[in-house]
Amino acid sequence: MAWPEILRKHPVVGPVTAADLVKFHALVEQPPSAAHFVVFRKAGTVYVKDGETGCIEYRGDDAGALISEALEAFGPSETRPCSVVALGVLPVKTTVQLKPFTAVWLHGTLRAEADVLKVVEMRRADCSSLIGGVIDCNGRAHVGVDVHASWYCTVKTWVRGIMNGTFEEDDGSGLGTQTYPDCGVRIKGIKDVASASENVVDVVCRWTGGKGNANVGVYLTSTTSDSSQRANGNVVIARYICGYKKGIFVENGGYNTIFPLNVSNNEIGIHLGPNSNNTTIYGSGFMETNDYAIYAEKHFTIVGDLQFSGSTYGIYNLDKVNILGHINDGWIYDKKKAFRPSWPGMIWPAMIYFKYGDPEVGTNDAYGSALEFTATGAAIVPLLFRIRVSSVASGETITVKIETVWEDGETRSREIAFTSDGVRYVAGDDDYYFLTNRSGGHFITAVRFYAKSDQASTSADILCSVTGVQC
């Protein structure tokens, strides 16, 4: 018997006694056995129980305030993470503020029962997660879940009932109040504070009022549309996003990956704004009955076969699009900007290809030995090259060379110099197209990375990776 079912079959009734607490604690102990807090509602009162002692620590009528207070007192950290199990329909009258290294397992609903800006906020809450259940904005919250200047967070839930307009917010960046669209999930950087990067959102967002006037399902942005602290390197899994002005809107962010399982019946299914460089849309999903299935103001890559049936436009591309899959030219607005890299035969069947390693760093401006990644099949189709350099000394220059090796023996290479610690992504730009595109049906069989320092010795540390598909 599943543990939430046990709770339904053995409810705590009447006044809460010590015996009730012991009994209730025993019933919810598995799983997860290590939950620090259990949150539940009985007779209109919300209780927060210590998962270890079984004692009621907090009580009231606002789950948002109680969960936030419990986490503030607990003080989660990397060496002392916190887990919360939330059960049933819980009223939220103030925003649930998650802390870093917090996991919330939602077996029920967090429902806005007062006018709040957001139901849940992960602000500077790196490595936090919200898993399961429903976030019900109930027509009273502008944002369901806000991943705000945070890294490595996970959101997997259903968001419903968001408002259909805009709201104003001062995020503390010093730029004052800005206006944003109402949205189910927002991933947002804060100017001069922190970006919002390497988060995973796996979500269902449904708006039932027809195509929205202003609202967005999943929104990736920053304080302003051109702020430097952006929403970079995130993954959005769109299980079902339906009925919005924009299903997914990447306004300000780069190197994001979108898996559109079903993004249908929106005015714009996926909008890639002018600051949305190097987005990858991956998979074979449904993007049907949208006015614009994909509206792209910046170059991006599609890997897979998307279904555009009933949409007015399939790919409305105002910039370059790299297509690795079976998409009919009739769905492409500007065919002159659509590129289909050559590979041996068809791309499918294909497998995801990901390799990483540390190249030898040569000294005295001479490259060390190559770090080589080869195809286990016939060819590699690289989608992203990533280079991370750290521990660069003052006055030192580290140079990393990316080299693609083709089936006829030809090589193509680009050199990237670092004078300080940093990360460089190569995807969708001129360097990427030079390294990965040749006419005449040629294909890549290996990728090599070389590294060197201009000093006689070096302590620099370099990590290189290539992500793509192989066939």
Helices and strands as residue ranges (DSSP letters): H 3-9, H 18-28, E 37-42, E 45-50, E 56-60, H 63-74, E 82-92, E 96-97, E 102-112, E 116-123, E 129-136, E 141-148, E 154-160, E 166-169, E 178-181, E 183-188, E 200-206, E 216-221, E 235-242, E 246-252, E 257-260, E 263-264, E 268-275, E 279-282, E 292-296, E 300-303, E 313-317, E 321-324, G 329-331, G 335-337, E 338-339, E 351-357, E 361-362, E 371-374, E 380-390, E 398-406, E 411-418, E 422-426, H 430-436, E 444-453, E 461-470
